[in-house]
Structure formats: structure tokens, C-alpha cells
Amino acid sequence: MLRLAAQTLRYRKGGFLATFVALAAGVAVLMTCVLLVESGRRHEGDPQRYGAAVAVVADRDLTVDGPTVLGETERTTVILPERGSVPEGLAGRLAAVPGVDRAVGDRRLVVALTAVPGRPVTGHGWSSTALAPHRLVSGEPPRSDREIAVDARLADGAGLGPGAATEVVTGGVSRTYRVSGVVDADGAADGRAALFFTDAHAAALDPRPGRYDAVGVLAAPDADRDAVLAEVRRTADGAGATAYTGDDRGLAAEPDAGAARSLALGAGAAFAGYAAVIVGFVVAGTVGLSVRHRRRDLALLRAVAATPGQVRSMLLAEVGLLALLAGVVGVPAGLLTARLVRDALVSRGFLPEDFAVRGGALSAAAAVVAVAVVALLSAWIAALRVTRIRPTEALGEAAVEPGTGGRVRLISGLACLAGAVSLTGLTGATDGQAALGAAMGMLYLFVLGVALLAPWINQAAARLLGPVLRAVWGTSGYLAAANLRANARGMVAVLTALVLSVGLGGTVWFLQDNLERQAVAQSRDGVLAQHALTAGAGLPASAAAEARRVPGVIAATGVRRTSVVVPDRLEPQTVPAQGIDPRGADRTLDLRVRSGSLDALREDTVAVSTARADAAGWRLGDRARLWLGDGTPVTLRVVALYERGWGFGDVTLHRRTLAGHTVTGLDDRVLVRTAPDTDAGRALAGLARRYPGGQVVDTGRLTGDLAEDVAVSGWLNKMLVAVLVGYAFLAAADTLVMAALARTRELSLLRLVGVTRGQVKRMVHAEQAGLLGVALLIGAAIAAVTLTTVVRAVTGAAVPHVPPAGWAALLGGTAVLALLATVVPVGRVLRTAPVEGIGVRE
């Protein structure tokens, strides 16, 4: 059977090319998504910073208990956005573990070296040099608060050596230090460079007093390593921390390693799910259409005594061979695409430089098997009708286009539409990721419902459009309407591909535009201050107080941006938050408070956006339990509910609540409002010069910066969505070309009975216009319903924003693609002499 299948592929190259393209592109798309997941799972950062430690005890994630299902508690782990810390006393407990030589606490300070402003640098205490280990190559260790040691990368890049003086910015303040010594960098050429203070000075500079970023455990030379690690893990568990060993030490060492792993896993898994559904639609439609176009061949085989099992085996063998060939092309294409995606993510700061595309064999097998299974199942289903009939009826069945479909198909289609409608209510009752997930489910149910009901939709459209087609195209329009009615079932794959393209593109792409627009509009409308004091290294809390003392300033509010973890109906969510000093905040910020007041904001209270409060079930006056960015649990009383969560974060805290719980301990900006007819610009500029990199900017520029930040974050979604929409468009064109080329006999017969070439062209144009109009109308309706529902749930806006140029590009691009994919192959068919065309195989 394999030999027969191979011969069939050899002599029907054109017929199988479209199926091969759909399968290969499907493998490439799935391969890209699965590679992201596998690479994220394998990413462990660079453990070099803790190369000498057998274990590193740190707190990098938070595990939250969820609902209990069937007696088992669901648990969700989220990466801490502010890098959790461990108490200093833990180092002593770890040092007391039998077999441990030393337990060294490591502080990780955010610093900047003015001599090399573009180089990422971290500050540490001198004792942590034992963890790499670093070796002193010149000079001596720092011995006073005004001395530092630098690693060789900084020494070479800035020309620093023992005795040199340099400016170091930390805690928003620039200080002059003398370089006491240079340590090696273990041969590392990339990554973050390091400088070292005395241990006492590092502790004084640390914004989280009494805490270590991590504790490295050094084992004694003759210790039983397994026993040491077991006891270290027990000690770490008792402190609510994690013991990282082996390559996992990189997750504790690198600040971006855990976030990069989470991003790759989350994005890859989410879009792999979406891609699997789309690939399923496309492959099923393309393979099914390919089999339907061969009804005469299959009927002839049945008439010459081929059994149903033999015919089905031949079809499955053909599709199986095509799937293997598609894997040969799709796997390398997916690997290349994954590398391009990785480079794009790194260049935009989503992933660190050391993130590598790993894996291949497992990802390739998963992608090829998934596509092959869908293709084989589709081929088997499509072959059932031909193989179930008696041999003597086979050719007669093939000569007539089958009817619309059975009762099961009709009921299933109506059930899908009913399910999609019910999901509109679920989408409206949730928000955030839950609403987006429900919306995507609604979109796919709508498309599946249209695919199942497509024969009835096509017939109804042909009847309704018949008078219009006849009025515009005359006799050719009459033939077009008749063809649409007769070929209602044959155009199912074409209608589905076009609806999927418009529905997916119109929903997901424009959703991101709405999120960006909402965030920028809320930020613009909610900032009442005219000026903002900013600094590249951050601002200390005293900056706001200094700004208030400037003549003409009526209010100044320091804003510290962070993220917190909040409960949700399904699983905890990491949401943006801000810490402010509420003194005079009503003059600089308008969060559009709907109940309560920001004046009541204290260390033990919180203000929450209305959307987040609804998701978490919080009401004014409730005690809200959440986790700060470093994993510290807090229970705060809700004193205000506000609407502008997209522009300012879902949670607003008192700045003192965040003290000691953020990596930098600094404000991002100070919003300054001045009295009318006063010129405080010169005085504010003088204040800004007191802080490294400080400047005074118009708040309108902050809105522009926010727009850029939101656009960058939205780029990831748009990039992955573009891949999926591009595949859907490719599938639509692929299906249209298949359908057009399969009409050689039909169009040749029309020309033999007297229909002119021009009339045939006009007939095809009329058919395409009718089919395309129905597809665009249905796809746009699905996109409008889905987009409106999810935008209302996520942003609260009643009507989504849809740029006219965007809709024109989407609908116009789909129309041009559909017309070209039909007109070009039909033109090729019409160049064939009718006498020759009538003898061509289907």
C-alpha cells in the first residue's frame, strides 16, 4: 500500500502540493511554539556567580494554594517580580549544618558605574567573592566605606586599577570610591560585571535591611555531599526558601533567569494551544478538501473491486508520507523561526542574552506527530463517504455533489454556536487572563460552528445573493449562483479558512491596540501635575519632600512602580502596582476614585482598581490579602476603589508599605504640580541636578514614554499573533488555489457547451465575490462580538477602538488574497484547451 501511495503522490504532484504546504507550515508553527516551551523549561541561567557553592538558598518564587478539587488542592507557582530575600539569621543556621564549611550571605545591590554607563553592574559585599570564587589579582580587598574592588571586566573597560577613583551611583546617590583591588571574573566576557564593597558598607546600602539576596553554602572537603544537601534543603524549607543545586543555581544567581523561563514557558504554551487549534482547522479542511476532489478516482477504485479498507489504507498512507515530507521541511523551518523569535525577544529585552534555543528532537517529534494525527484523522473521515457505498453506486455518487450534511453535523454546529454565545456571558463576568481565555474559546467555537454549518450557510447565501449576482453579472451571475448552491458542501473549507483569518486577526490584533490605547488614555487623563522629576538611577524618598519646598510648588508625589501578587478566581495573578505618598496626591493624580478616598491610604491600607476588586471579590472596607513583589504576605484594608487601573496599576499602596520590599528602594519619578502663573522650572532643574541623571520633564512626555513601554510589551503578543494569522491567511490562499485548480473539468465542460471564456471568468468572479462577501461578513461579525465582549470585560470600555486603517487592511488584504488565489489559477485553467481539460483527472 505504501508503494501505491508513493506512486499516487508522484503522478499527482499538483494536487498534493497544497496539502503539503499546509502540513509543512503547520509543523513549522507548532515547532516554533514547542521549542519556546522546551527552551524555557531548560533555561537555568548562568550558575557561575555561585560556582563554588554546593547549594544556594534563595527565595525566587511564590507558591499559592488554590481551590480544592476532588480532595486535592491546586497550587500555582509565580515568579516574584522583586526577587525575594532571606533573613540574615538563615546563614547562621545553614553554617551549623554538619559538613558545611561556610554559609556566605550575598547582597545584590543595584549600582551604576559612571565610568562605564552602559555596562550592567551589580554590587556585593566582599565576603561573597568566596562563592564564585573570585581571586584577587592585584591590590587588596576594600577595608573602608570609601573603597571598592572591581572585577577584571570593569577594570579593563574603564581603565580602573588599584588607587584609581571612580563615581558609583547607588540608592539614588553618587559617591566617590577608591579602587582598592581587582579580582578575576572567571574568564567571563558577558553578563553583569561586579564590584565589591566592605560587608558593613554593603549592608548599609542594602534597601532591604536584615536580609540577604541569597546564601551560598560551601561544603567541607571531606563532607558527604548528599547528606549536606538533604539537610540544607530541610533548613531552607523551614525558612520558606528554596535550595538551588547544580545548574539550577543559575536561577538564583541571575535576576532574569526565572522571569525568562516563565515568559518562554507561558508564551510558548499559550500560543502553542492557539496554534494547535488553528493548525487543526487548517489541516483538517485542506486534507478533507483534497480527498473530496478525488472522488472520481476513489469511486473508480471501488468499482474495480478495491475494498473500503484498501482505499482508506491508501489514503492514510498518502497522508502519512506527506506528513513525513512536511516534517522534513517544517522542522528546520520551525527551528529557524524559533531562533529568529529568540533574537527578537532578546533585542527587545524580553529575554536575557544567555537564553538559548534548546531541544529539537522532542519538539520536532511532538509537532510532526500532532500534525500527522490531525491529517490522518481528517483523511479517514473524508474517505468514509466514498468507501461506505456499494461499488456499483460509487461512480454515480462521485458524479453528483453530496448534499449539505447529516443531522449530526447540523446539531453539532448549532451546539457550537450555543456554546460560543454562552461564553460571552462568562467573558463578561471575568477579567484579565480568564476573560481572554474565555474569549479565545468563544472565537474558536464560533469558527467551528461556522465550519459545521457551512453547507447550509453557503446554500442560504446562494439563494439570497442570486438576484444580486444576476443583476450585476447577468448570465454569468446566474451560473455563479447555481454553482454556489450545488457546491455548498465543497466550499466548506474555503469559507472556514476565510472566516478564521478575519475572525482571528480582527479579535486578537485589535485587542492589543485597545489595551495600549486604554493604558495611554488613562495615564494622560489621570496625571494632573505639569512636571515630573526623573533620574536614570531612581530617586530617594526625600526627593518629593525637597520638591515641595520649591517656591511655587503646591504638591509633589513620589511614585514607586512595582508588581504584587493578588488572588483571582482561578489562580493568583501578578499585576502592576504603585506606591505613593498620599500627601497632596489628589492634586497630582486623578485615579477616578469611585468609592472611598486616597486620603485614607496608610501603611495598613490599600486602594484597588474596580476591575481587580471584582476579580478578587474585594469590596470597600474588606481586608485584602495579597503578596508584595518580594513575596511578603500582607493583609490590608481596602479604602478606595478607582477606575484607572490600566494607566496606574491595579493596586496603589502607601510608599512606606513597600519600604524594604523592592530591589532598588527608590522612586521612579516625582510628580510636581505648580501654582498658575509661577515659574518654578529653574528651581526644579537645580533640584534635579542633585541626583545622578536627574531631569525635569513635562508630564506629557511621560505619557509618550508609557505608550512606548506598552507598545513594546504588546509587541510580543502581536508578533506571535502575526505568525498565527499569517498561517491562517496562507491556509486560506492554499485552500482557494486547491478549489480553483480542481475545477478544470467543470470549466472545460462549460466552454464545450458554448460558454465563452469571458463568461466563465465573470462567473468565477461572481462566485468569488459572493463567497468572499459571506466570509467577510461572518468573520467580521464574529470578531466584533468577541472583541467587544473581551474589551468590555478587560478594560471596561463599552465600544472597542478599531482603527479604520486596520479594518481596511484586514478586510482588503483578505479580499485581495482571496481574489488572487482564485483568479490566477483559474486563468491558468482557462489557458488549457477545453478538449484537453475535459479529460484531465479531478
N, C-alpha and C positions, 0 to 999 in steps of 0.2 A: 504493500500500500504506500509506503514511503517513496518507492521508485515512481509509482504512478503520480503521486503528489508532486514530486520533483519535476517530472515531465510536464505536468499541467502548469506549474509555475514558469517553466522555460518557454512554453508556447503562448502564455497569456501575460506577458510582461506588463503591458499597459494596464490591464485590468487589476493586477495585483500591486502596481506601484503606489496607488493612492492608499491602499491598506497598509503597505509597508511604511509609508511616510507617517501615517497616524500612529502606528505602533512604535516606530523609532523615536518620534518626537515625544510620545508618552513615556517611553523608557528614560529619555534624557531628562524630562521634567521631574519624574519621580526620583531618578538617580540624584539630581541636584538636591532635592529636599532631604532624602535619606542620608546623603553624605553630610549635610549640615548637622543632622541629628547625631550621626556616628562620630563626627569630628568634635562636636560639643561634648559628647559623653567621654571621649578620650582626652580632652584638653585638661591638663593638670597644672598649667603654669610652669614656671622655672623654679625648681627647688634649690637652686644654687645658693640663695641667700641663707638657707639653713642646711648647707651641705654637711656640716659636721654633726648635726643633731640627729639622734635616732628617732626622735618624735618631736612634734611641735604642737603645743596645746594652745588653741585659739578658739574664738567664737565667731564664726563667719556666716552662720545661717540660723534660722529660727524654725522650729517645728511646732505647728499649732494643731491641736486636736479639733476635728470637725464633728459632723453628726455621726451617730452610731447607726449602722445599717446591718441588720441580721446579726446583732450581737458583737460586731466588730467596729471599732472606732476608726473613722477615716482620719488620716494625718496628712498634712500638707507642709512641705518644707519650702521656705522662701529665703533668698539671699538677702542678708542685711545690707541695706543701702549705705550705712555709715560704719561698716566694719566693727563688729562687736569687740569688746575688750574683756580682759580677765583681771581679777583683783591681784594686787601685788603679793598678797599672802599666799597665793597659789604656788608661787615659785618656791617658797619655803617648804610647802607640803610635798611638792614634787622632788625637791632635793633630798627629802628624807626617805624616799623610796629606796629599798635595798637595791644595790647595783648601779645607782645613779651617781655619777661623779659630780656633776654640777647641773643646776637648773637656772638658766640665764633669762631674765626678763628683757624683752625687746620693746623699745618705744619706736613708733614710726611717726615722725614729725613732718608736716608739710612745710617745706622750705624752698627758697629760691636763691640762687647764687647770681648776683648781678654781673659777675664776670662772664657767665655763660647763660644768658637769659632764656635761651630756647631749650636748654637741656633739662629733662626731668630729674629732680634730685629729691632724696629723702634724707631726713636727719635721724640719727640714732645715738644712744649712749655708747660710750667706749666699750663697756663690757660685752656688748653684743657682737664685737668683732670675733669673738671665740666661736660664734655659731656658723660662720661661713666655711672655714675660718679665714679671716683676713690676716695678712702678715705685714708687719711694719717694715717698709723697705728703705725709709730714710726718716731722719728726725726722731721724734719721741711722741708718746701719747699726750693728749691735751691734759693739762693739770690745773687750769683755772677756767673761770666762766668766760673769759675772752679768748680762749684758744679752741681750735678745731683741728681735726685731722681729716684729710680728704683722700678719696681713692684715686688710683692712678689715672682713671679716665678724666676726672676733674683736673688733676694736676697737669696732664698733657693738653687738655682742651683749653685751659685758661692760663697756662703758664704759671701755675702756682707751685711753690716749693716751700720747704721749711723757712720760716721767717717772713714770708710774704703776708700782706694784709689784704683782706677782701671783705666785701659787704654781703651779709646774709640777711634775707628777709624771712622772718618767722613771726607768727602771731600778729601780722599786720604792721610790724615794726622792723626797721632796718638797723642792723647793728654791725659794728666793725669787729672782725676777729683776726687773730694772728694764726697762720697755719703753722702748727707745731710738728706735723709729720705727714707722711704719705704712706698709704697702705696699698697692697696689691688689690686687684679686682678679679682675681681668679681667672685671668685671661678673657674676661667678658668684654665684648666690644659694644654691645647694645644694651637696651633696658635702662632702668633708672640707676643713676650714679648715686653714691652715698657719701655723706660727711658725718663726722662723729664729734659730739660734744662730750664733756665730762658727764658722768652718770647723774650727778646732782643737778647740773645745769639743764640736762635733757628733761629731768623730772619737773623742773621749774617751768620749762617752756611747754610741757605737755598740756593740752587743753582738757585732758581727762585725768585729773589728779588721782593718785592712788590706784591707777590702773596700768596694765601693760597691754600693748597690742597683741603680744603673743609671748609664750615662754618656751624656749628651746631646751630640750633635755639632752645632756651629754652623758653617755653611759661609760662606766668604768671599763678599762681594757679587758678585765677578766670576768665581766658580768655575763650572766645568762640573758641574752638579748630578748628572747621570747618572754621570759618571766618579767623582765623590766617593762616591756611594752604592755603586758597584761595588767600590771599594777598601775602603770601610768594611765591607761585607759580608764580603770576604775576610779582613780583620783580625778581625772578630767570629768568623767560622768557625774561624780558627786558635786563638782563645781558648776555644772551646767555648760561645760565646754566640750570640745571635740579634740581628740588626739589624732593628728595627721602624721602618717608614716609613709616611707617610701616616696614614690613620685607624687603622692598626694600632698606632700609638704609644700609643693608649689602653690596649692590652693590657699594655704595660709600665708605664704610669702608675698605673692603678687596681689595687689589690690584689685586688679581687674579680672583675675582668673576665674573666680566664682561667677561674677556677673557675665563674663564672656561665655562660660559654659551654659549658664541659664538662658542667655539670649539665643545661642545657637540651638539648644535643645528646644526651647519654646517656639522660636520662629520656624525651625525646621519641622517640628512635629505638627504645628498648627497648619502650615501651608502644605505639608505632606497629606494631611487629611483632606484639605480642599482640592489638592491636585489629584488625589486618588478618585474623588467623586467625578471631577471633570474628565479625567482620563477614562474613567468607566463609561461616562456618557458618550464620549467621542469614539472610543474603540468599539463599543457595542454598536453604535449607529453605523460606523464605517464598515465593520465586518459584516453586519447584518445586511447592509445595502449591497455589498459585494456579492454575497451569496444569492440575494434576490435577483441580481442582474444575470445570474447563470441558471435561471430556472429551466430554460430550454435544454441546456447541456445536461443538467441533472435529470430532467424528465426523460431524455433520450437514454441515459444510462439505466434508468428504471425500466424503460420499455424493452431494453435488450437483456433483461434478466438480472441486472445488478440488484442485490438485496438492499433494504434500507440501512442495515448495519454497515455494508460496504461503502455506500455513498457517504454516510456520516463519518466513517473512519477516514475516507479520502479527504473530506473537508477538514476534519480535525488535523490530519497530517499536514495539509497545506498550510493551515493557520499556524500550526506548531513550527513548521520550517520558517515561515515568515517571522514569527516571534523570535526565533533564534537569530535570524539575519538582522532583525531590528535591534536585538541586544548587541550584536557586533558593532553596529553603528551608534546606537543610542548610549551605550555605556561610556565610550570615550567622549562623546559629546556632552554627556552629563558631568563627567569628571572635569572637562574644560570649563563648562559653565559654572560648576561649583568653585573652581579656582578664581574665575572672574568675579563671582559674587563675593568670595572671601576678600579679594583685593579691594573691591569697592567698599566693603564694610570696614576694613582696616583703615582705608584712606579717609573715611568719614568719622572715625573714632568709635565705631560700634564695637570693634574687636581689637585686642592688642596686637602688636607686631608679631609676637611669637605664636599667634594662633595659626595652626596649620591644618590643611585638609588631610584628614587621616582616614584610613579604611579603604574600601574599594570592593573587595571580594564579597563581603556580606551585603553591602549596599547594592552592588550590581545584581547579585542573586535575588535580593528582595524585589528590586524594580522589575527585572525581567520576568520573574515568576508571577508577580502581580498582574502585569500587562498580559502575559500569556494566558493566565487563568481567565481573565475577562474576555479575551479574544476567543478562546476555545469555547467558553460557555455561550458566547454570542453566536458563534458559528453553529454550535449544536442546536440552539433554539431556532435559528433561522432555517436550518435544514429540516426541521421536523415536518413542516407542512408538505414539502415535496416528497419526503420519504415515507409518509404515512399513507399516501393514496395508492390505489392499485396501479400496476404497470400500464394497463390498457387506458387508464384515465390520465396518466402523467402528462402526455403531450397536450391533451386538451386543457388541463389545468394550467399549464405553462402559457398557453396562448391567451388566456384571459387574466387580466389583473385581478388578484383576490379582492374580496370586499373589505369593508372598513375594519373589521375585527370582531372578536367574540365578546360575550357578556363579561367574562373575567377581566378582559382588558378595560372595558368601559367602567366596571365597578372599581377597579384598581385606580384608574385615572381620577375618578370622582373622589375616591378616598384620599388621594394625594392632595387634591385641591382643598378638600375639607381640612386636612391636617395642616396645610400651609396657612389657611385662614385662622385656624385655632392658634397657630404660633404667633400671629400678630398680637393676640392678647397677651401671650407670655412675654413677648418682646417689650410690650408697653409696660408690663408690670415689673421688669427688671431694669438694670442699667449696667454700664461698663462692659466687661468681657462676657457676662452672662447674656446681656442684650444682643451683643454682636454675634455670639454663638447661635442664639435663637433665630436671629435674622438670617444667618447663612443657611441654617436648616430650612427656614421658610423659603429662601430663594431656591434651594435645590428641590424642595418638594413641589414648588410651582413649576419648575422646569421639567421634573419627572412627570407631573400631571399633564403638562402640555405634550410631552413625548408620547404618553399613553393615549391621550385623546386626539393626537394629531390627525388621524384619518377622518374623524368626524369634523374636526376644525377645518381641515382642507376642503372637505365636501361642502360644508356650510359656507365657507368663504367663496368657493367657486360659484355657488348659486347666487350669493349676494353680489359678487363682483361681475357676474356675467353680463348684465346690461351695461355696466360701465366699460368693460373691456370691448364689448361690441360697438359702443358709441365712439370710443377712441380709436380702435384699431380695425373696425369693420369686420370683414370675413375672418381675418386673422385673429381678431379678438374672440369671435365665436369658437374657432378651433381651440384657442387657448383655454377658454372656459370649459370646453368639453374635455380637454386633456387634464385639467386640474381636477375635474370631477372623477374621471376614470382612473387617474393615477394618484388618488388621495392617499392611499397607503404607501405607495412608492416614494412619496415626498416626505415621509415622516422624519427621516434622518436629516434632510435638508432643513426642514422647519426647526427641528430641535437644535441643530448646530447654530443657526442664526439667532434663535431666542436665547440660547445660552450665552452667546457672545455679547448681545446687547444687555441682557439682564445682569450678567456678572460685572461687565465694565461699568454700567450705569449705577450699580449699587456700591461696590467696594471702592472704586476710584473716587467717586464724588463724596462718599462718606468721609474720606480723609480730608478732602477740601473743606467740608463742613466743620470738622474738628479744628482744623487750622484757623478757619475764619472765626469760629466761636472764641477760641483762646485769644486771638489778637483783638477782637472787638471788646471782649470783657476787660482785657488789660488796658486798652486805650480809654475806655469809658470809666474805668474804676480808679484810675490814678488822678488825684486832684492836685498833687504837687506839681510845681513848674520845673523843679530842678532835681537832679539825682547826683549824689556824691558816690563815686565808684572808685575802686582800686583793684589792680590786677591780682594782688595777693590777698585781698579781703580787707575789711575794716574792723577795728576793735569796737567793743560796745560803747566806748567813750566817745566815738565819733559823732553819734547822734546828739549827745549832751553838748559837745563842742559846737555843733551846728546850731543848736537852739540859742546859744549865747551870741550868735552873729546878729548885729543890728538889722532889723527888717524881717527877720525870720519869725514866723508866727507858729510854725510847727515843723518838727523833724522826726521821722520814724525810721529806725533801723529795721531792715528786713533780712532775715536769715533763711535761706531756702534749704529744705531738706526733704526727706521722704519718711513716711511712717507706714506701719503695717496695721490694717484695720480688718475686723471681721466682716464677712459677707455671707449671703445666704448659702453659697456653695463652698467657697474656700476663701481664705484670707487674701487680701489684695494689698499690694504696695502702691501707695498713692502719694502724689506730691503734696507737700505741706510747707508752711512758712511760720517762722517765729517772729513776733513783732513786740515792740514796746507799745502798749495801748495808749500811752500818754499822747494826746493830740492826734491819734490815728484817724479819728473821724474827719480831720481837716486835710489829711494827705491821701486817704484811701476811702473809696466807696465800694464796699463789697456787696452792696444792695442787700442789707440785712432785712430779713422778712420777719423775724421774731427774736426777742432778746436784744442784747446790746453788747458791743465790743468793750464798753466801759467796764463791764464786769469781768473782763479777761484777767485772770490771775494765774499763779503757778499751778493751782489745782483745778483749773477750768479750761475749757476748750470751746472754740467756735467751729462749726462744721457746715459744709455746703449742704443744701437741701437734698441734692441727688445722693450724696454719700450717706446722709442721715436716713433717707428712705431705704437705701440698700442694707444698712446695718441695723435698721429698726430702732434708731435713736429719736427721741423727742426732746423738746426743750425741758431742761431740768433733770434729764436722765443722767445716770452715771455711766459714762462711756469707757469701756476697757479697750485699750489699744497698745501698740508697742512702738516705742521710739525707734529711730533709724539704727541704733546700736543694739536693738533687741530688748531694751529695758521695758518691762511692763508697767503701765501707768493706768490709773482709773481716774478720770477727770469728769467734772460736771459740765454738761452742755449749757452754755449761757447765751449762745447766739446761733442762729441758722441763717445762712446767706446764700445768694443765688450764683454769684460769680466764681464758681469753683474752677472753671476751665482757665480763667485768667490768673487766679491767685493760689490755686491749690485747694484740695478738698478739705484740708484741716488747717486751722490757724491756732497757734499756741502762743502763750506768753514766752518771750525770749528767755526768761530765766528757767522755764521748763526744759529748754534744750541745753542749758549750761552743763558742760561735761559730757554731752551725748552726741556731739558732732565731731567729725575728723579735724576740722580747722578751728572750730570755736569762734569763727569770725562772721560778721555780717557781709552779705553780698552787696548791699547798697544802703544808702540813707536817702530817703525821700524828703525833700525840703520844699516847704511852701512859704513864700514870702508875701508880705503885705503889698497891696496895689501901690503903684507909683513909688516903689522903692527899688534901689539898685544895690542888691547885696552880692552881685556877681563877683566883684573883685575880692571881697572878704571871703566868700566861699572858695574861690580859686586859691587863695592863700591857705585856707584850711586844707584843701585837697593836696597841696604840695607837701604837707607834713607827713603824708602817707605814701609809701612806695607805689609808684604808678597811679597815684590818685588823680582824678579829674572831675570836673563838674560838667554834666551833660543835660541837655533838655530831655524831659521825660518822654517826649515823642520819639526820641531815639531808642529808648528802652522798648517801646512797642515794636519798633523795627527790628531790634535785636531778638525779641521774643518771636517775631514772625520767622526769623531765620532759624532759631532753635527748633520751633515746631515743625518747620518745613524739613529740617534735617532729620528729625525723629520720624516724620511721616514718610521720608524718602524710602526707608526700609520697607514699609508696607506697600508703597507704590511700586517699588522695584519688583517685589515678589508677585504682587497682583498683576503687574505688566507681563510677567512670564506666563501666568495662568491665562490672562485674557489673550495674549499673543497666541498661545496654543489653541485656545478656543477659536480664534479667527483663522488660524491655519487649518483647523479641522473643518470649519465652515467652507473655506475655499476648496479643500480637499474633497469634501462631500459633493459640492456643486460640480466640480470637474468630473467626478465619477458619474454623477447623474447625467451630465451633458454628453459625455462620450458613450454612454450606454444607449443613446437614442439613435445610433447610426441607422439601424434597420427601419425604425419608425419614420425618421425624416426622409430616408430614401424612398420608402413606400409612398409617402405623401407626394413627393416630387414625381414619381412614376404615374400617379393618377391625375396629374395635371396641376398640382400646386406649384407655383413659381418659387424660385429661390428667395426672392424678396418677400413673398408672403410667408414663407417658412421663418425667415428672420424676424419679421414683425410678430408672428405667432409666438416665437420664443421670447421676444422682448415683452410681450403682453403677459405671458405666463410668469416670467420672472418678476415683472412689476407687481402682479397680483400676489404671488408668494412672498416677495420681499416686503410688500406693504403689510401683509398679515403678520409676518415675523417681527417687523419693527414695531408694529402696534402692540403686539402681545409682549415682546421683550421690554418695551418702554413702560408698559403698564406694570409689569412685574417689578421692574427697577424702581418705579415711582412708589409703589406700595411698600416695598421693602425698605427703600431709602427713607421715606417719610416716617415709617414706624420706628426704625432704629435711631434716626436723628432726634425724634421726639423723646425717645427713651434715654438716650445718652446725653444730649445737650439741652433738652427742654424746648428747643425751637419747634414751633408748630409746622413751619414750612421749610423744607431744606433749601439750601442755596445751590443752584445748579448753574454754572456759567454757560451762557448761550453758546460761546465758542466750544465749550466742552461737549455739549449735546450735539452741536453741528458736526464736530469732529467724529464723535462716536457713531451717530446715525449715518452721516455722509460717508465715513470710512467703510462702514458695513455695507452700505448700498453700492459703493464703487467696487468693493471687493467682490460682492455677490454678482454684480453685472459682468465684471471682467472674468470671473471664474466660470461664467456661463457663455458669454458672447464669444470669447476666444476659442474654447474647444468646439462650440457649435459651428463657428466659422471654419474650423479645420474639418469638421464632419461634412459640411456643405461643399467643400472642395473635392470630395470624393464623388465620382460618377454614381448616379442612382442605381445603375445596373450592378455596379460592383458593391455598393453599400448594402443592397438587399441581401447579398449572400454572406455578409460578414457575420461572424458569431456575435452573440449578445455580449 
